[in-house]
Amino acid sequence: MKINLVMIVKNEERSLKRCLKAAKPLVDAMIVVDTGSADRTREIAEELGAQVLSFSWVNDFSAARNFALEHSDGDWNLVLDGDEYLRPCNRKKLERAVKALENHSGICLGGLLRFDSYRDEEGISTSTSVLPRLLPRGVKYTGKIHEQPEGEYPCFPLPLEADHDGYLYEDKGERNLGYLLEAVREEPKDGYYQFQLASTLRNLKRLEESLPYFRSFYQLSGEREAYRPGGVVLYLYTLLDVGTGDCLDEAAMVVDQEEEKLGGWSDFCFVCGLFYMKRVLSDVERYISLLPRIESSYQKCLKLGERPELGGVVGTGSFKAAYNLGAWYEVSGQRELAVKYYRMASGAGYEPARERLRLLL
């Protein structure tokens, strides 16, 4: 079994050495396609033993990915970006998992669990997602941006985990926006492009502009699409951030429609807790009956626990939910319970909880 690393890169000197050193023990060859670097990216790749090729950029990420894949002779191709770092994994363990994929009937893809670090109002948070990154020979990419493996192939998780820190150093939202607007114009019925455009606009703080695309995503995406649950949660966060009466009404509709399908996922329960709180505060007399749902939403988060393989924000099934419960009990005058849940969150190293404890005790 031959497993090759296949990458496209541009100006990755900050992170490429760490990326390649982490991947090298797991692969037989490393193919790095440079799309126009002006720094030491090529030299770093060559120093670490990679085959370095050049590709003239044509505003199409799939074209570059497929060029790289065409130059690989691997039975399986591991696809990484230059700011992704594999966590330690045993090659024999990986091979056993890949052989299990080969025993399935038909083509299968291998999933990598990625931990994304990003900045928010609390400092640095982490989210997870399972991405199809180990491709059998012959599978190619489609899509000019946010490219995906071509074909409707099942993806099974592998014992591969990677940390991704690119969001901490570079915001590619403005760059991606033009590509996504063009993609949506060309394929207006593609729910995935609608979601990616909505998400990009949200990240650029253009919340109200993002909502029409979130609505289109919600109508167009199929319930079995892997990106849909995360898209629904992001749609709800955007409605809550805009916070008008109409947006809260819209959020109520989405919550009612999705509760049965997504109620077993801590990320969804967490945003529901925020929704019920905002709903009550918008008109206490009218929505006072929703008060118990704030508490029950966060309690359910803790009951469900952390499931990184399902994707979502780390902490919604543990310390973030515990902190919000502590805040709920504090404002409702239940001091002992507030201390209990703040301590739970503080035990996970969550600084806002430590601060509340210092003030309470």
VEXGUSE-165020 format. One record per residue (C-alpha): residue in three letters; x negated, y, z negated. Coordinates in steps of 0.1 Angstrom, whole numbers, plus 5000, padded with zeros to 4 digits. Each point is the difference from the previous one (the first is absolute). Layout:
alaXYZ/...
This chain:
met500050005000/lys498650335011/ile501250324982/asn498950345014/leu500350344986/val501550245026/met500150384994/ile500450335017/val498350294984/lys499250375003/asn497950214976/glu500149744972/glu496550054985/arg501550074965/ser501549664997/leu498949765027/lys497049854982/arg502249904971/cys502649865023/leu497649795021/lys498149874970/ala503249884983/ala501349835032/lys496749845012/pro500049694977/leu503449905014/val499550035037/asp497849855027/ala499550315021/met500950374997/ile501250205031/val500150374994/val501550225028/asp499050374997/thr502550255015/gly497750304999/ser498250054967/ala497850304995/asp498449874967/arg498049694991/thr502949765004/arg498349805028/glu496649984983/ile501649874968/ala501949735018/glu496949895019/glu497949994968/leu502549764985/gly499949775030/ala503250105018/gln500449995038/val500850375008/leu501950095032/ser501350335013/phe503550085011/ser501150335016/trp503050124980/val503350015020/asn502450114972/asp501149644995/phe499049814969/ser501249665014/ala497950055031/ala496950044978/arg501049704977/asn500649785030/phe496650105016/ala498449884967/leu502049684999/glu499049925037/his496450004989/ser500549754972/asp499449635005/gly501649914966/asp502749754994/trp501450264975/asn499350374999/leu500050204968/val501050365007/leu498950274975/asp499650375000/gly496850174989/asp501450124967/glu501349664989/tyr497949784977/leu500749634995/arg500049884964/pro497849694994/cys501449685016/asn498549665006/arg499649905036/lys501149644994/lys503150124982/leu500850235030/glu499549715024/arg502449784981/ala502650275002/val499450055038/lys500249635006/ala503450014983/leu501050275025/glu498949785029/asn502249714987/his503150215005/ser501849965033/gly499550295023/ile497850314996/cys499650144964/leu498250314987/gly498150034968/gly500950274975/leu497650224980/leu501150164967/arg498850365001/phe499850244971/asp500350365011/ser498750284978/tyr501650345005/arg500450344982/asp503350114984/glu501150234973/glu498749764973/gly496549975015/ile499249685019/ser502649735005/thr499949665018/ser502449835023/thr499949665016/ser501049855033/val499549675018/leu498750065035/pro499549755028/arg496250015004/leu498849655009/leu501049945036/pro499649685020/arg498250025033/gly502250155027/val502250224978/lys499750365010/tyr501350344988/thr502850225012/gly500950374992/lys498050315007/ile499950084962/his500749804969/glu499449715022/gln501349654992/pro499249655013/glu502049935031/gly502749734997/glu502449894973/tyr497749774981/pro500449914963/cys497450134976/phe498849794970/pro497950144971/leu496449904998/pro497650024970/leu498850335014/glu500250334981/ala498550345010/asp499750344984/his500750305022/asp498850354991/gly500450195032/tyr503050204988/leu497850164973/tyr497650155025/glu501950085032/asp503650105008/lys500749885036/gly503650124999/glu499550295024/arg498049795024/asn502649724999/leu503050235004/gly499550075037/tyr499649635008/leu503149924980/leu502150275016/glu499049875034/ala500849644990/val503550094987/arg500750195032/glu499049705021/glu501749744978/pro502950184981/lys501649674990/asp496949874983/gly500750004962/tyr496349954991/tyr498950325018/gln502950194984/phe498849884966/gln496450095006/leu500950355013/ala502250054970/ser497349884976/thr497450235016/leu502250304998/arg500749934964/asn496349974992/leu499550345017/lys502650144975/arg502550065029/leu502849824981/glu503050145017/glu498549945034/ser499449644991/leu503649924991/pro501549965035/tyr497249755008/phe500749814967/arg503649995009/ser499249865035/phe497649754985/tyr502749894976/gln502549945028/leu497649845025/ser497849774978/gly501149644995/glu500549864966/arg497249745005/glu497450265011/ala497149984975/tyr499750384999/arg503750074993/pro500049964961/gly497250254995/gly501650235026/val503349994980/val498250094968/leu498150295017/tyr503250125015/leu501650014965/tyr497050194985/thr500350265028/leu503750054994/leu499350044963/asp497150255006/val502250215022/gly502649974973/thr503050185015/gly503549884992/asp500449855035/cys496749824996/leu501049854967/asp503349895016/glu497949845028/ala497749834975/ala503149864981/met501249845033/val496549855007/val499749864964/asp503549845002/gln499249845034/glu496649874990/glu500449904963/glu501049645008/lys497149955025/leu497250194982/gly501149974964/gly497449734993/trp497150245008/ser498650234973/asp499250295025/phe503750025009/cys501249984964/phe497550274990/val501350255026/cys503549914989/gly499150114965/leu498850335013/phe503250035022/tyr502449944970/met498150264979/lys500250275028/arg503749915006/val500950054964/leu498150324997/ser501750145031/asp503449984983/val499949864965/glu503850004995/arg500749825033/tyr497249754998/ile499649934963/ser501149645005/leu496749945019/leu497950064970/pro499549634990/arg498849935035/ile496950214995/glu498949774971/ser501149685017/ser498150085032/tyr496750034982/gln500749704978/lys500649805031/cys496750135014/leu498249864970/lys501949675003/leu499149965036/gly496350094993/glu497250065024/arg500249825033/pro497250155022/glu500749755027/leu503450175006/gly498350345006/gly500850324982/val498550234974/val497949844972/gly501650074967/thr503750005010/gly500349664984/ser497950094970/phe498450324986/lys501950265021/ala503349844992/ala499049974963/tyr499050375000/asn503450115015/leu501849794974/gly498050174973/ala501050345014/trp503649895002/tyr500049894964/glu498250314989/val502550245015/ser502949804987/gly498650014964/gln498949644997/arg496550074987/glu499049644990/leu500949875034/ala498250295017/val496949924981/lys500349635008/tyr500150055038/tyr497550285000/arg497649764982/met500849745027/ala499150245027/ser497050134981/gly498649654996/ala499749985038/gly497950324999/tyr502850235012/glu498850354989/pro503450185000/ala501249744975/arg497050064978/glu500850375000/arg503649944990/leu498949774972/arg497550274987/leu502850254998/leu502649764984/leu497649864974/
